[in-house]
Amino acid sequence: MTDAIHRREFIGRTAFGAAAAGLATSAIGRADDKPSQRVVVGVMGMSRGRSLATQFAQQAGVEVRYVCDVDSKRAGTAAEAVEKTGAAKPQAIGDFQQILDDDEVDALVCAAPNHWHAPATILACAAGKHVYVEKPCSQNPREGEMMVEAARKYRRAVQMGTQRRSGPKVIAAMELLHSGEIGRVYASRAYHSGARGTIGKGKPADVPENLNYDLWQGPAPRVPYVDNRVHYNWHWLWHWGNGELGNNGVHTLDLCRWGLDADYPIRVTSNGGRYRFDDDQQTPDTHNVSFEFEDRKMVTWQGMSCNRHNSDFVVFYGEKGSLELTGSGHYTVYDAADKVVRSENGTRGDTEHIVDFLSAIRDDKPTRLNAEIEEGHKSTLLCHLGNIAQRTGRTLNCDARSGHIIGDPKAMTLWQRDYEPGWEPRV
């Protein structure tokens, strides 16, 4: 399909989206649905998406019909991986619009790069598809708002891939916090540590024959191909990614916000930068962000991309003690004297998260999701605000009802991005 057709279809999708949502021939949503009803899925982006494709394929009543990647080699090997689970071999395709054009497809699973998350989700909703979108749900704040609008307009189930929202022991830990186990919870601290190496200095190069680089860029304004960006290092460049804060911080910040029962912050500060390597990366490798909320609550996040000491975990502080929650879903409760009073082992909740999404589709309850897109947007927005504070070097004062930045027009210019002409998402 030519680039011109891609753009024309991108714009035109919203014109017939409501009709597509009502006329799709999929059985999902009909009055005679049963819990065992088949769900047909197409998966986009075969890095994280390869794992998601195999996980969806192993769920009862699910058909993974398509695995899609702009790199033909990755699409082909992903189709083989799905087949090895015992499921039927899906079609390996390079253009996700083929998924949207198939009326029998019920859901798009979007695990493409961040700059595709919102545009693909909005198009899918308009085409009558439900969406499981990986974190962070958006590349910028305005996109997150539009995703919520699209989910509501087309009445679609849109789940963000913060899997711990479905972890049984994580849910139990949150119930303890909300029931007063450690008293009023007023603060939370989150950590992420890793040992990423340098990406070096990239050089202009010919696009590999197996890569559709134009479609990889999609909604993002066009830039020449450089040899150290695709398939992963785009995370560390503002044009496409959101740094470690958006890549991994969103998981723990989502837990912090959930545990504190908080929505939008009123103040955000940030410090840090690129301290470890002198290379092409633009996003911080050493980063501290602080978020203040109404009702005397705060969250801090510390990200260390190039030093592995400590790992992903969250600590909640209350008037009667504290609760520590690990990235793998284990929690420990401490009393006011810092002595362990309870400890439970758990899991991340990957499978449960997929089952939750499928149940919302089958039961025709699109907003009954553990990580429904409005919650996903609120948590992703923390990452965006932390990055905006870092990039502007200023404290951000925010509206507690929307998260919008108050009294700083320059910072608000980063609320949204420019798009390649003809690719602007619309609801």
Secondary structure, DSSP 4 states (H G I P E B T S, - for coil): --HHHHHHHHHHHHHHHHHHHHH---STTSTT--TT--EEEEEE-TTHHHHHHHHHHTSTTEEEEEEE-SBHHHHHHHHHHHHHTTSPPPEEES-THHHHH-TT--EEEE-S-HHHHHHHHHHHHHTT-EEEEPSSS-SSHHHHHHHHHHHHHTT--EEE--GGGG-HHHHHHHHHHHTTTTSSEEEEEEEEEEE--------B-PPPTTB-HHHHHTTSPP---BTTTTTTGGGGSTTT--HHIIIIIHHHHHHHHHHHT--S-SEEEEEEE--S--SS--S-SEEEEEEEETTTEEEEEEEETEE-SS-SEEEEEETTEEEEEETTS-EEEEETTS-EEEEE-----HHHHHHHHHHHHHTT-TT--TTBHHHHHHHHHHHHHHHHHHHHTS-EEB-TTT--B-S-HHHHGGGS----TT-----
